[in-house]
Amino acid sequence: MLYINEETILTVGINWTDAVDAIVKAADALDKKSFSQPVKPYLRYKNPKNRIIAMPAYIGGDFEVAGIKWISSFPDNIHNNIKRAHSVIILNEESTGRPISVINTPIVSGIRTAAVTGALIREVFSVNPPEKKINFGIIGFGPIGQLHLQMVMSLFGDYIDRVLIYDLRPLNQEAIPADIASKVEVARSWEEVYTHSDVFMTCTVSSSPYIDKAPPKGSLQLNVSLRDYQPEIMHHIDRMVVDNWEEICRENTDVENMHLKHGLQKEDTIDISQALVGEGLKDLRRDQTLMFNPMGMAVFDMAIGKMFYNKAMEKNAGVSLAD
């Protein structure tokens, strides 16, 4: 069994094109029904803000792997200089159930999150390529926000005029790579980022919505952190993509609140496989505002985990553990 940690991931390297391609291949497996993914349970105790989530899945297609991600989120950890999220992925050989790898680092979960965002942006741009340089915006600049910055600069740098960033906490300037710093601007408020971004990403740990203004017309709203938008915003959204309706319409997400307060239904949304490999976005117009709400799917974690397992095996990275 191969043990992989963050050092292993950084040794093999993060190739964002490969990561986004893996997400699209996994979406194809979803479209072909070559997967199994139970609804994930949330374990809570004592402080209700904290949670540990079990995410089991099997994904076929190019991956043929089963496994589980066990991920904790303790938002107050940041006040004690402890990472908010901790994650372990176990990969199992699909034909025997034999464990083949333990991936002990939250960076893989973060890469999956940013890669799913990147896959959606890439699909939108394939339908409607930007006609000029545009602004990207990120609010929340912890590990997820930082990975999103790396991803958009790597994949979409030619389209970018500026990347606007805002965080409630003082920004870690060292987290902005020197080679892209000239395109990054630290904003004074989330409103500044929101109103000036053509592509806007929430990467916060917010527990309650605060975005109460209509988004710029024709913008791409990527609601990565899921609890940032007031439910009334749905009336300004022309198309809405979700990764999985049953997963996301619960746990006090913005989608659940839009459903409960304003009647948003599953048939009003486009699922991720339709968006990435189907016809869900092929008729998207430039003037339409699109929102993406990704709860996080275990099949994508298995796909990204298997990708890094294969890369580690090829480069003889990681630690081989005896059974």
C-alpha positions in Angstrom: 0.0 0.0 0.0 1.3 3.4 -0.9 1.3 6.2 1.7 1.0 9.7 0.2 1.3 13.0 2.0 1.5 16.6 1.0 5.3 16.3 0.4 4.5 13.5 -2.1 1.9 15.6 -3.9 4.3 18.6 -4.2 7.1 16.2 -5.4 5.0 14.8 -8.3 3.7 18.3 -8.9 0.3 19.9 -9.5 -0.6 20.0 -13.2 -3.9 21.9 -13.4 -4.7 20.7 -17.0 -4.4 17.1 -15.9 -6.5 17.8 -12.8 -9.3 19.4 -14.8 -9.1 16.6 -17.5 -9.6 14.1 -14.7 -12.7 15.9 -13.5 -14.2 15.9 -17.0 -13.4 12.2 -17.4 -15.1 11.6 -14.0 -18.1 13.6 -15.2 -18.2 11.3 -18.3 -18.4 8.3 -16.0 -21.2 10.0 -14.1 -23.0 10.6 -17.4 -22.6 6.9 -18.3 -23.8 5.8 -14.8 -20.5 4.1 -14.1 -20.3 5.1 -10.5 -21.7 4.6 -7.0 -22.0 7.4 -4.5 -24.1 7.2 -1.3 -25.2 10.5 0.2 -22.5 11.5 2.6 -23.2 11.6 6.4 -22.1 14.4 8.6 -20.7 13.7 12.1 -21.2 16.6 14.5 -20.6 16.8 18.2 -20.2 19.6 20.8 -19.7 22.7 18.7 -22.2 22.5 15.8 -19.9 24.5 13.5 -17.6 21.6 13.4 -18.1 18.6 11.2 -16.4 15.4 10.0 -17.8 14.0 6.7 -17.5 10.5 5.3 -17.5 10.5 1.5 -17.5 6.9 0.0 -17.6 6.3 -3.8 -16.8 4.1 -6.7 -15.9 5.7 -10.1 -15.5 3.6 -13.3 -14.4 4.8 -16.7 -10.7 5.7 -16.8 -10.4 5.3 -13.0 -11.8 2.0 -11.8 -11.3 2.7 -8.2 -13.4 2.8 -5.0 -12.6 4.5 -1.8 -13.6 7.0 0.9 -12.6 10.4 2.0 -12.8 11.3 5.7 -12.6 15.0 6.0 -13.0 17.3 9.0 -13.8 21.0 9.0 -13.2 22.9 12.2 -13.5 26.7 11.3 -12.1 28.0 14.5 -8.8 26.2 14.0 -7.6 29.2 12.2 -7.5 31.2 15.4 -5.0 28.7 16.8 -2.8 28.4 13.6 -4.2 25.0 12.9 -5.6 24.1 9.4 -9.3 24.3 9.2 -9.6 21.1 7.2 -7.9 17.7 7.6 -8.5 14.9 5.1 -7.6 11.3 4.6 -8.5 9.4 1.4 -8.3 5.6 1.2 -8.2 4.1 -2.3 -9.4 0.5 -2.8 -8.8 -1.7 -5.8 -12.2 -2.0 -7.4 -12.0 -5.7 -8.2 -10.9 -7.0 -4.8 -11.5 -4.2 -2.3 -7.8 -4.3 -1.4 -6.6 -0.9 0.0 -3.9 0.4 -2.4 -3.2 3.8 -1.0 -3.7 6.2 1.9 -3.5 9.8 1.0 -3.1 11.8 4.2 -3.3 15.5 3.3 -6.1 18.0 2.7 -4.3 19.5 -0.3 -5.8 16.7 -2.6 -9.3 17.8 -1.5 -8.4 21.4 -2.2 -7.0 20.5 -5.6 -10.2 18.6 -6.4 -12.3 21.6 -5.4 -10.3 24.0 -7.6 -10.2 21.5 -10.5 -14.0 21.2 -10.5 -14.2 25.0 -10.6 -11.7 25.1 -13.4 -13.6 22.5 -15.4 -16.7 24.6 -15.2 -14.9 27.8 -16.2 -13.2 26.0 -19.1 -16.5 24.7 -20.4 -18.1 28.2 -20.2 -15.1 29.7 -22.0 -15.4 27.0 -24.7 -19.0 28.1 -25.4 -18.3 31.9 -25.0 -14.6 32.7 -25.1 -13.9 36.1 -23.5 -13.7 38.8 -26.2 -11.3 40.9 -24.0 -9.3 40.7 -20.8 -11.6 40.1 -17.9 -11.4 40.3 -14.1 -11.5 37.3 -11.8 -12.5 37.7 -8.1 -11.8 35.6 -5.1 -13.1 36.2 -1.6 -11.6 34.1 1.1 -7.8 33.6 0.7 -7.1 30.5 2.9 -5.9 27.3 1.3 -8.9 26.9 -1.0 -8.7 30.5 -2.2 -4.9 30.2 -2.8 -5.4 27.0 -4.9 -8.1 28.8 -6.9 -5.6 31.6 -7.6 -3.0 29.1 -8.8 -5.5 27.3 -10.9 -7.0 30.3 -12.7 -3.6 31.8 -13.4 -2.3 28.5 -14.7 -5.3 27.8 -17.0 -6.8 31.2 -17.8 -3.9 33.6 -17.4 -4.2 34.8 -21.0 -7.8 36.0 -20.3 -7.0 37.8 -17.1 -6.7 41.5 -16.6 -6.8 41.5 -12.8 -7.5 39.0 -10.0 -9.2 40.8 -7.2 -8.8 39.2 -3.7 -10.4 40.0 -0.4 -10.3 38.3 3.0 -11.6 39.3 6.4 -8.2 38.4 7.9 -4.9 40.1 6.9 -3.8 38.6 3.6 -0.7 36.5 3.5 1.2 38.2 0.7 3.6 35.4 0.5 0.8 33.2 -0.7 0.7 35.3 -3.9 3.4 33.9 -6.2 5.8 36.6 -7.3 5.5 35.7 -11.0 1.8 36.6 -11.0 1.7 39.3 -8.3 1.5 42.1 -10.9 -2.0 40.8 -11.9 -3.3 40.5 -8.3 -5.0 43.3 -6.5 -6.0 43.2 -2.8 -9.5 44.8 -2.5 -10.9 46.6 0.5 -14.2 44.8 0.6 -16.1 41.8 -0.8 -18.4 44.3 -2.5 -15.5 45.7 -4.5 -14.5 42.2 -5.7 -18.1 41.2 -6.4 -19.1 44.2 -8.5 -15.9 44.3 -10.5 -15.5 40.6 -11.3 -16.6 38.8 -14.5 -15.7 35.5 -12.8 -16.4 35.5 -9.1 -15.4 32.8 -6.6 -16.4 32.4 -2.9 -13.8 30.5 -0.9 -14.8 31.5 2.6 -15.8 29.7 5.7 -19.0 31.7 6.1 -21.8 30.1 8.0 -24.5 32.6 6.9 -25.2 34.5 3.7 -24.2 38.1 3.3 -24.1 38.7 -0.5 -27.3 40.7 -1.1 -26.6 42.6 -4.3 -27.5 41.5 -7.9 -24.4 40.1 -9.6 -23.0 41.7 -12.7 -25.0 40.7 -15.8 -23.4 37.9 -17.7 -21.0 37.0 -14.9 -20.0 33.6 -13.8 -20.8 33.1 -10.1 -18.8 30.2 -8.5 -20.3 29.6 -5.1 -17.5 27.3 -3.9 -18.2 27.8 -0.1 -22.0 27.4 -0.5 -23.2 29.7 2.3 -22.5 33.2 1.0 -25.5 34.3 -1.1 -28.9 35.6 0.2 -31.6 33.3 -1.3 -33.1 36.3 -3.2 -30.0 36.3 -5.5 -31.6 33.4 -7.4 -33.9 35.8 -9.1 -30.9 37.4 -10.8 -29.4 34.0 -12.0 -30.3 32.8 -15.5 -28.7 29.4 -15.3 -27.8 27.3 -12.3 -25.4 24.3 -12.2 -25.1 22.0 -9.2 -22.9 18.9 -8.9 -25.6 16.8 -7.2 -29.1 18.1 -6.2 -29.6 15.5 -3.4 -26.3 16.4 -1.8 -26.5 20.1 -2.1 -30.2 20.8 -1.2 -29.5 20.3 2.6 -27.2 21.4 5.4 -28.3 25.0 5.2 -26.6 25.6 1.9 -27.6 28.6 -0.3 -29.4 26.1 -2.7 -31.4 24.7 0.2 -32.5 28.2 1.3 -33.4 29.1 -2.3 -35.4 25.9 -2.4 -37.2 26.5 0.9 -37.8 30.2 0.5 -38.2 30.7 -3.2 -39.2 27.3 -4.6 -36.0 26.4 -6.5 -36.4 22.8 -7.8 -34.1 20.2 -9.1 -35.5 20.7 -12.6 -34.5 24.3 -12.5 -30.8 23.3 -12.3 -28.2 21.6 -14.6 -26.1 18.8 -13.1 -22.4 18.8 -13.5 -22.3 15.9 -16.0 -24.8 17.7 -18.2 -22.7 20.8 -17.9 -19.3 19.3 -18.7 -20.0 16.4 -21.1 -23.6 17.0 -22.1 -25.5 19.8 -23.8 -26.4 21.7 -20.6 -24.4 24.8 -21.4 -24.1 24.7 -25.2 -26.8 27.4 -25.7 -25.5 29.7 -22.9 -25.6 33.3 -24.0 -23.0 35.9 -23.1 -25.6 38.1 -21.3 -26.8 35.2 -19.1 -25.6 35.0 -15.5 -24.5 31.5 -14.5 -24.1 30.3 -10.9 -22.4 27.0 -9.9 -23.0 25.5 -6.5 -20.7 22.5 -5.9 -21.3 20.5 -2.6 -18.3 18.3 -3.4 -18.6 14.9 -4.8 -16.7 11.8 -3.6 -16.4 10.5 -7.1 -14.2 13.5 -8.0 -12.1 12.9 -4.9 -11.5 9.3 -6.0 -10.6 10.5 -9.5 -8.1 13.1 -8.3 -6.8 10.7 -5.7 -6.3 7.9 -8.3 -4.5 10.5 -10.6 -2.0 11.3 -7.9 -1.6 7.6 -7.0 -0.7 6.9 -10.6 1.7 9.8 -10.8 3.4 8.8 -7.5 3.8 5.2 -8.7 5.3 6.4 -12.0 7.8 8.7 -10.1 8.5 6.2 -7.3 7.2 8.8 -4.8 5.5 8.2 -1.5 6.2 5.5 1.0 5.4 1.8 0.4 3.8 0.2 3.5 3.7 -3.5 4.2 0.3 -5.1 4.6 
